[in-house]
Amino acid sequence: MSSIASNPPHGGTLINRIVSPEQHQDFLSKAESLPRVTLDERAFSDLVMIAIGGFSPINGFMAQDDYNTVVTDMRMADGTPWAVPVTLSVDETTANALKEGDLVRLDDTTGRFVGVLELTEKYTYDKVKEATHVYRTDEDKHPGVKVVYDQGPINLAGPVWLLERDPHALFPAYQIDPAASRAMFAEKGWKTVVGFQTRNPIHRAHEYIQKCALEIVDGLFLHPLVGATKSDDIPADVRMRCYEIMLEHYYPQDRVILAINPSAMRYAGPREAIFHALIRKNYGCTHFIVGRDHAGVGDYYGTYDAQYIFDEFQPGELGITPLKFEHAFYCTRTSTMATSKTSPSSPEERIHLSGTKVREMLRRGELPPPEFSRPEVAAELIRAMRVAQAV
């Protein structure tokens, strides 16, 4: 059995920017003499995603020509589709201390040496332009726009190296990087694999569309995001426990792989749907589920804008097939999960609950109803909320 999954990575080659043992020693010997830049949580997760190939074909923080065309046209300078800038922004004092051609030491927020940037370029950029193109708003109330406005005015560009691929502190068993996921798909004989992205706990609507997708593909790659999210999102450890519960009781275990996505949320709605699809392509997926308001926040995006944006690319151009699902609900007339495509019900016979509404219910100590959440998952969510409130 081949160890290579059937769907090639974006750009054709799976990037690997994790240092060799020899490079590791070389960088360590230079560590104290290199100029330093500290990465925040999102920049560190971007470094990791670049290094493991999750952002293939990107091998570093974006140069100005790639940045400009990604912001305006959703393509890199060579025409390769890409929807969200991947940049390292710093203040002027930090930038002025660096020279193009330098090796730059990258530290995490604790001061630990985690990577190296081969600095090829420094450039300024238009924050409002990035916000309005990528996030479709210039309001700093939008969490993604606020990140852009709060970061430094100068981008550092160049290839990067990750010093070590450390096991995830909370989920080492689910740290399955793109090369490994591809090998697992091949070992299982999966020719078609559908990826699923979420930052919320799994609920019945998620379960419904995942199982609909499983009817037409060989395997399901459950890939919840565990990087930086908003402070009011459900914590990653709670979300992962909910998935474990669901897989134990309600899914065919030989047709599902659960793994973590270490990248950070941008809350860029339609643009991020493309971004998430290409990431899953790099993990080996052939299909990607796009549901209601994918990666949205507040009322910034239309309900199905994240589906419409895929039509802006030629068929096959992205190299991964979007599976577009209507907003699922519990239908009291048919006593099952459904969408407007399959249910004859009236609006009054449809039970809709969003992740936001569930968070509000949990904060009030209310158990989500069985029409929205499996009872074991609801119990876990209320238990976790009580623990959090007691701290």
Secondary structure by P-SEA (a helix, b strand, c coil): ccccccccccccccccccccaaaaaaaaaacccbbbbbbcaaaaaaaaaaaacccccccccccaaaaaaaaccccccccccccccbbbbbcaaaaaacccccbbbbbcccccccccccccccccccaaaaaaaaccccccccaaaaaaaaccccccbbbbbbcccccccccccccccaaaaaaaaaaacccbbbbbbbcccccaaaaaaaaaaaacccbbbbcccccccccccccaaaaaaaaaaaaacccccccbbbbbbcccccccaaaaaaaaaaaaaaacccbbbbccccccccccccccaaaaaaacccccccccccccccbbbbbccccccccccccccccccbbbbcaaaaaaaaaaccccccccccaaaaaaaaaaaaaaaac
